[in-house]
């Protein structure tokens, strides 16, 4: 087994770590996610001068933000997020949790401006609906557009925060690009669907094979 091979989830007990990164993540994926978590902790601890409790909460939030972003870029966590039975309602509930994290972050940074919170909340839910309603093969492209448009609107209206200006761009990237889009391989036609598509596709010459009566 190479470090990039997925680990069989049945080979060891299901842990809280598996729930966070997705069951079956390879060793390389786990290293990348762990590195992102450590980077988030460092980023959060250096953002502002605050008391021990506020600094601890901010550090944990930054670690979860960076680690979750990287984790959902990989197949195990993405497949768990889009498991059967998880639809638009479940995804929007997850987005609500991310919105609460942003509200807490703004409060910790002593920048609890109601207009800022309202604009970000509207952009989060509007952008999420746009990504979810898009064709699965186009969701990441719509997600990138949602990130760019959201940042432009926030900067043009209330501006990015003076302290912790990194939080909102990472949050939007996590929601719109990493979490919401369906895994690409799951969006590809497989099995009978792919066989039917191949039968109805034009030949290399640009036309369907000629079928004569009696053949």
N, C-alpha and C positions, 0 to 999 in steps of 0.2 A: 504493500500500500504506500503510495506517495503522499506527501503532505497536502496535496491539493485534492486527493480523493475524498468524497463524502464519507462520513462515519455512519455506520448502520445504527439508527436510533435504538434498535432492539438489543444491541450489544451491551448496553449499559443502562442503568436506571434513568428515568426522565427527571431532570432537575430544573430548578428555577432558572439556571443559566441556559438550558435548552429552550425554555419558554421565551427567554429574552432574545436569543439569537436565531431561534428556529431549530427544530430537531434535525440532526444529520449534518450540521455544518462541518466543513473540513477544517483541518488544523490551520491552514493558511488563512481561512476566513475568520477563525477564532482569534488568530494573532492580529489581524487587521482591525477587528472590532475592539479587542482589548487595547490596542494602541490608540484608537479613537477615543475610548473612554478615558485613558490617561491624559490625552491631550485636552479633552474637555475639562477634566478636573483642574489641570494647570491653568487653562484659560479662565475658568470661573474664579479661581482663587486670586487671580491677578487683576480682575475687572475693577473692583472698587474696594475701598477701605470701609469695613463694617465690623459689627460685633461678631463674636464667635458663632452664634446661632444663625444669623443672616448669612455669614460667609459659608457656613457648612451647607445650608440649603441651596445657595447659589452654586456652589461647587458640585453638588449632587445633580442639580438640574442641568448644568452644562455637560456633565459626564453622560447623563441619560440622553441629552439632545445629540451629542456627537456620536455616541455609541449606537443609538437607535437609527440615526441617519445612515451610518455605514452598514449596520446589520440588515436594514431593509433593501439595500442595494444588491444583496445576495439572495439567491434562490430560496434557501430554507426559510428565512423569516418572511420573505415575500409570499411564499406559498402558504405559510401558516396564516398570514393576514388575509389571504383570499381563499381560505378553505371553504368548502361547501357549507351553506347556511349563513355565511357572512355577506350581507348585501349592503345597500346604500345606507340604511339606518345604522347598522353597526359601524360602518366607516365614519359616518358623521358624529356618532357618539365618541369615537376615538379622537376625531378632530376637536370635539368639545374639550376633551382632556388636555389637548395641546394648547387650546386657547386659554384655559385656566392657568397653565404653566406660564404663558406669556404675561397674563395679568399679574401673577405673583412676581415674575421677574421685574416688571415695570414698577411694582410697589417696592421691591427691595432696592431698586435703583433710585428711589425717591422721585419718581417721575410719573405719578399716578394721574395722568391727564386723561379725562373722560373721553375727549375727542379722539385721542390716539388709540385708546382701547376700542372704541366703537368702530373706527375705520379698519383696524386690523381684524376685528371679529367679522365684519362684513366681507372683507377680502378673503379671509380664510374659508368661510362657508361658501361664498360665491365661486371662488376658484376651485374648491373641492367638487362642487356640483358640475362645473364645466369639465373637469378631468374625468369624473366618473361617467358622464354622459357621452364622452368621446369614444370613438372606435378604439378597441384595446391596443391595436398596433400604432395608434397615434397618441396615446395617453401621455407618454413621456414628453413628446413635443408640445402638447398642450400644457403640461405641467411646467416646462421651462418658460413658456410664454406667460403663464400665470405668475411665476416668480418675478419675472422682469416687470410685468405690468403692475404688480402689487408694490414692488419697491419704488417704482416711479411715482405712483399715486401717493404713497406714504411720504416720500421725500418732498413732493410738491405741495402737500397739504400741511403736515405737522413736522416733517423732517425726521430723520433717524435720531435715536437717542445719543446724547453726548457720551454717556457711559454705557458700555455694553452694546455698542452699535452692531456687534457681530451676531447677537442673539436672533433678531428677526430674520435676516437672510438665511441663517442655518435652519431656523424653524420652517420657513416657507419651502426650502429645499427638501427637508425631511418629509413634509406633508405632501407636496405636489409632485415631487420627482421620485422620492424613494419609497413612500408608503402606498399611495393611492393607485398608481398604475398596476395593471394586471401583469403577472410574469409573462415575458414575451413568448416563451415556448408554449405556455398554456393558451395563448391566443392564436397559435398556428393550427391550421386544420390537420387532424390526425385520423388514422384509421379509415373507416368507410367514407368519411367526409373528404379526406385527401384523395382517396381513390376515385371518388365521383368527380372531384374537381379536375383530376388529371384526365379523366375520360372525356370531359366536356371542353377541355382547353384546346385552343387551336394548335395545329402541328407547327413544326419549325418553319414551314413554308408560308404560314400565315393563314391557312384555311383548314377546315375540318376534313378528315378523310372522306373520299367520295364513296357513298353507299348506293349500289345499284339494286334495283328490284330483283328478287330471286336469289340474292347472295346471302 
